Amino acid sequence: MTRYETITSLGDNFIKLMGKGFIPTHILDWKVYYEAYLKEMEVLYKQCGKPKKTRAAGNVADDFKISERSMFSIIAFMEGS
């Protein structure tokens, strides 16, 4: 199970744990960025017929005004176990 799957499986408890300080608030931002990355991957897959991970990460980084390096770090974190 990846970290992203763990976070999503928490449901409403995720917000409660953030409110109590057990989970840092930036993890919520990272979750939003990662979900946008997954959507962008879907769109590019439908357009090109194969995954375009670097392009998807770059597009999301531009949309949210973060560096591509930060986006790749977020992807690595969310896909880790």
C-alpha positions in Angstrom: 0.0 0.0 0.0 1.4 3.4 -1.0 1.3 6.5 1.2 -1.3 8.0 -1.1 -3.5 4.9 -0.7 -3.0 5.1 3.1 -4.0 8.8 3.2 -7.1 8.3 1.1 -8.1 5.3 3.2 -8.2 7.6 6.3 -11.1 9.5 4.9 -12.4 12.1 7.4 -9.9 10.9 10.0 -7.2 12.5 7.8 -8.5 16.0 8.6 -9.0 15.1 12.3 -5.4 13.9 12.5 -4.2 17.1 10.8 -6.2 19.2 13.2 -4.6 17.4 16.2 -1.1 18.0 14.7 -0.3 14.3 14.0 -0.1 15.0 10.2 1.6 18.1 8.9 -0.7 20.4 6.9 1.6 20.4 3.9 0.7 16.8 3.3 -2.8 18.0 2.3 -1.2 20.3 -0.3 0.9 17.4 -1.6 -2.3 15.2 -1.8 -3.9 17.9 -4.0 -0.8 18.1 -6.2 -0.5 14.4 -6.6 -4.2 14.0 -7.5 -3.8 16.7 -10.1 -0.8 14.8 -11.4 -2.9 11.6 -11.7 -5.6 13.4 -13.7 -3.0 15.0 -16.0 -1.5 11.5 -16.5 -4.9 10.2 -17.6 -5.4 13.1 -20.0 -2.0 12.7 -21.6 -2.5 8.9 -21.8 -5.7 9.4 -23.7 -4.1 11.9 -26.1 -0.8 10.2 -26.7 -1.5 6.5 -26.0 1.3 6.1 -23.5 2.2 7.5 -20.1 4.0 10.9 -20.1 5.1 11.2 -16.5 7.7 14.0 -17.0 5.3 16.1 -19.0 2.4 15.5 -16.6 4.7 16.5 -13.6 5.9 19.6 -15.5 2.3 20.7 -16.3 1.1 20.3 -12.7 4.2 22.1 -11.4 3.4 25.0 -13.7 -0.3 25.0 -12.7 0.5 25.2 -9.0 3.6 27.4 -9.4 6.0 24.9 -7.7 9.3 23.6 -9.0 9.4 20.4 -11.1 11.9 19.1 -8.6 9.4 19.6 -5.8 6.7 17.8 -7.9 9.0 14.8 -8.5 9.7 14.7 -4.7 6.0 14.7 -4.0 5.4 11.9 -6.5 8.1 9.8 -5.0 6.7 10.4 -1.5 3.2 9.5 -2.4 4.2 6.4 -4.4 6.5 5.2 -1.6 5.4 2.8 1.1 
